Amino acid sequence: MHRMTMTALTALGLGLTLSACGGSELQLAGAVQYNLQAPDHVTAKRGSAQGTPITVTATHLLSSPITAPIELTLDNPPAGVRAEPVTIDVNGSSATLNVFVDAAYAGAASTTLTVKGTAAVVNVQKVNVRLDVTP
């Protein structure tokens, strides 16, 4: 009789592994391991109809062939600051997240934005970018 166990390690970013007696393992799918890079700071004009670009690059951290698109969004931006979500591949490519500051923005002249990348629904990475707002 062969005994097979499944261990879900998604929360640890290790994917799903099936193991059987005899030590054989089969990895079905792994969480995408990646890192996000972005500039330290950007400057945006309050009320501008043209978005301020934040160029974000995703770098795959493992030699695994597993890839998934990464959705880039702002994580809990201050009131009056928004961005249009974009999707990026995890193969070292870059994407531009356009940030808009409303004319009625009443927040600090300098604030920290958190760009959040979400891949395969559960794998989240974040990078901070300082936003300087000009009148």
Secondary structure, DSSP 8 states (H G I E B T S, - for coil): ---EEEEE-GGGT--EEEEETTS-EEEEE----EEEE--SEEEEETT-SS-EEEEEEEEE-SS------EEEEESS--TTEEE--EEE-SSS-EEEEEEEE-TT--S-SEEEEEEEEEETTTEEEEEEEEEEEE-
